[in-house]
């Protein structure tokens, strides 16, 4: 199993980024997927979750209305579209395969700063 995140970077407040997580080594469409983030000095927190066929996305309250999780099962990829970014969104963002055994990507840094 391999999960590889990309798309992070430095963006000004109010800007947008789209994160991608390319999955391999398992049947992607069989698993719910999640995005987490961890800011310096804080615990890792769940940002968004999407079911295996893309229904029932869920978001933590702080990103509702600004972030959108989606997936393309044909491309084995899950996305996180982040709009109206705030400095408090600064963190390392990780994707995770849910299920009996969890797998994590290596993370991608998102920095929101002017």
C-alpha positions as a LaTeX table, in Angstrom:
\begin{tabular}{lrrr}
\hline
Residue & $x$ (\AA) & $y$ (\AA) & $z$ (\AA) \\
\hline
Unk1 & 0.00 & 0.00 & 0.00 \\
Unk2 & 1.28 & 3.42 & $-0.93$ \\
Unk3 & $-0.28$ & 6.84 & $-0.51$ \\
Unk4 & 1.50 & 9.84 & $-2.00$ \\
Unk5 & 0.24 & 13.36 & $-1.30$ \\
Unk6 & 1.05 & 16.37 & $-3.47$ \\
Unk7 & $-0.14$ & 19.90 & $-4.07$ \\
Unk8 & 0.94 & 21.62 & $-0.90$ \\
Unk9 & 2.80 & 24.89 & $-0.80$ \\
Unk10 & 2.81 & 28.50 & 0.32 \\
Unk11 & $-0.35$ & 30.52 & $-0.32$ \\
Unk12 & $-1.64$ & 33.88 & 0.83 \\
Unk13 & $-4.71$ & 34.14 & 3.07 \\
Unk14 & $-7.84$ & 33.86 & 0.99 \\
Unk15 & $-6.10$ & 31.74 & $-1.62$ \\
Unk16 & $-6.73$ & 28.20 & $-2.78$ \\
Unk17 & $-4.86$ & 24.93 & $-3.10$ \\
Unk18 & $-5.84$ & 21.48 & $-4.30$ \\
Unk19 & $-4.19$ & 18.53 & $-2.62$ \\
Unk20 & $-4.02$ & 15.14 & $-4.28$ \\
Unk21 & $-3.36$ & 11.72 & $-2.82$ \\
Unk22 & $-2.41$ & 9.00 & $-5.28$ \\
Unk23 & $-3.08$ & 5.51 & $-3.97$ \\
Unk24 & $-1.67$ & 2.17 & $-5.06$ \\
Unk25 & $-1.35$ & $-1.37$ & $-3.82$ \\
Unk26 & $-4.98$ & $-1.97$ & $-2.93$ \\
Unk27 & $-8.48$ & $-1.82$ & $-4.40$ \\
Unk28 & $-9.03$ & 1.91 & $-4.01$ \\
Unk29 & $-12.80$ & 1.82 & $-4.56$ \\
Unk30 & $-13.26$ & $-0.53$ & $-1.61$ \\
Unk31 & $-12.11$ & 1.93 & 1.04 \\
Unk32 & $-13.25$ & 5.15 & 2.61 \\
Unk33 & $-10.53$ & 7.78 & 2.58 \\
Unk34 & $-9.72$ & 10.70 & 4.86 \\
Unk35 & $-7.64$ & 13.83 & 5.00 \\
Unk36 & $-6.01$ & 14.80 & 8.30 \\
Unk37 & $-3.77$ & 17.66 & 9.26 \\
Unk38 & $-1.26$ & 18.37 & 12.00 \\
Unk39 & $-0.17$ & 21.86 & 12.93 \\
Unk40 & 3.03 & 22.50 & 14.91 \\
Unk41 & 2.52 & 21.66 & 18.56 \\
Unk42 & $-0.97$ & 20.27 & 17.99 \\
Unk43 & $-2.48$ & 16.84 & 17.64 \\
Unk44 & $-3.35$ & 15.43 & 14.26 \\
Unk45 & $-6.99$ & 16.15 & 13.44 \\
Unk46 & $-9.50$ & 14.81 & 10.95 \\
Unk47 & $-10.30$ & 17.34 & 8.24 \\
Unk48 & $-12.58$ & 15.44 & 5.85 \\
Unk49 & $-13.81$ & 11.96 & 5.08 \\
Unk50 & $-15.32$ & 10.45 & 1.95 \\
Unk51 & $-16.93$ & 7.05 & 1.50 \\
Unk52 & $-15.65$ & 4.55 & $-1.03$ \\
Unk53 & $-17.97$ & 5.64 & $-3.85$ \\
Unk54 & $-17.85$ & 9.33 & $-3.02$ \\
Unk55 & $-21.06$ & 9.78 & $-1.12$ \\
Unk56 & $-21.49$ & 11.14 & 2.39 \\
Unk57 & $-18.52$ & 13.50 & 2.65 \\
Unk58 & $-17.96$ & 14.80 & 6.16 \\
Unk59 & $-15.95$ & 17.77 & 7.35 \\
Unk60 & $-14.68$ & 19.17 & 10.58 \\
Unk61 & $-16.56$ & 22.33 & 11.48 \\
Unk62 & $-13.62$ & 24.66 & 10.93 \\
Unk63 & $-13.42$ & 23.83 & 7.19 \\
Unk64 & $-17.09$ & 23.44 & 6.29 \\
Unk65 & $-18.01$ & 25.61 & 3.33 \\
Unk66 & $-14.35$ & 26.15 & 2.40 \\
Unk67 & $-12.92$ & 22.66 & 1.74 \\
Unk68 & $-14.25$ & 19.95 & $-0.55$ \\
Unk69 & $-13.14$ & 16.34 & $-0.53$ \\
Unk70 & $-13.62$ & 14.28 & $-3.68$ \\
Unk71 & $-12.25$ & 11.16 & $-5.32$ \\
Unk72 & $-11.74$ & 9.64 & $-8.72$ \\
Unk73 & $-11.81$ & 5.87 & $-8.40$ \\
Unk74 & $-10.66$ & 5.45 & $-12.00$ \\
Unk75 & $-7.48$ & 7.36 & $-11.13$ \\
Unk76 & $-7.09$ & 5.93 & $-7.60$ \\
Unk77 & $-6.85$ & 9.46 & $-6.28$ \\
Unk78 & $-8.52$ & 11.45 & $-3.54$ \\
Unk79 & $-8.50$ & 15.25 & $-3.56$ \\
Unk80 & $-8.93$ & 18.07 & $-1.11$ \\
Unk81 & $-9.90$ & 21.40 & $-2.64$ \\
Unk82 & $-9.14$ & 24.14 & $-0.15$ \\
Unk83 & $-10.56$ & 27.62 & $-0.71$ \\
Unk84 & $-10.57$ & 30.78 & 1.39 \\
Unk85 & $-7.50$ & 29.57 & 3.21 \\
Unk86 & $-6.65$ & 31.04 & 6.60 \\
Unk87 & $-3.37$ & 31.15 & 8.52 \\
Unk88 & $-4.83$ & 28.63 & 10.96 \\
Unk89 & $-5.05$ & 26.11 & 8.11 \\
Unk90 & $-1.26$ & 25.93 & 8.13 \\
Unk91 & $-0.30$ & 22.31 & 8.78 \\
Unk92 & 1.06 & 19.15 & 7.29 \\
Unk93 & $-1.82$ & 17.43 & 5.49 \\
Unk94 & $-2.01$ & 13.65 & 5.34 \\
Unk95 & $-4.30$ & 11.26 & 3.54 \\
Unk96 & $-5.32$ & 8.04 & 5.18 \\
Unk97 & $-6.87$ & 4.81 & 4.03 \\
Unk98 & $-9.57$ & 3.88 & 6.50 \\
Unk99 & $-10.51$ & 0.35 & 7.48 \\
Unk100 & $-9.38$ & $-2.45$ & 9.74 \\
Unk101 & $-5.78$ & $-1.58$ & 8.95 \\
Unk102 & $-4.99$ & 2.06 & 8.39 \\
Unk103 & $-2.32$ & 3.44 & 6.07 \\
Unk104 & $-0.96$ & 6.98 & 5.96 \\
Unk105 & 0.83 & 9.03 & 3.36 \\
Unk106 & 3.99 & 10.98 & 4.12 \\
Unk107 & 2.20 & 14.33 & 4.22 \\
Unk108 & 2.39 & 17.59 & 2.31 \\
Unk109 & 3.05 & 20.98 & 3.89 \\
Unk110 & 0.49 & 23.75 & 3.52 \\
Unk111 & 1.52 & 27.20 & 4.70 \\
Unk112 & $-0.93$ & 30.09 & 4.64 \\
Unk113 & 0.87 & 33.36 & 5.16 \\
Unk114 & 1.19 & 36.83 & 3.71 \\
\hline
\end{tabular}
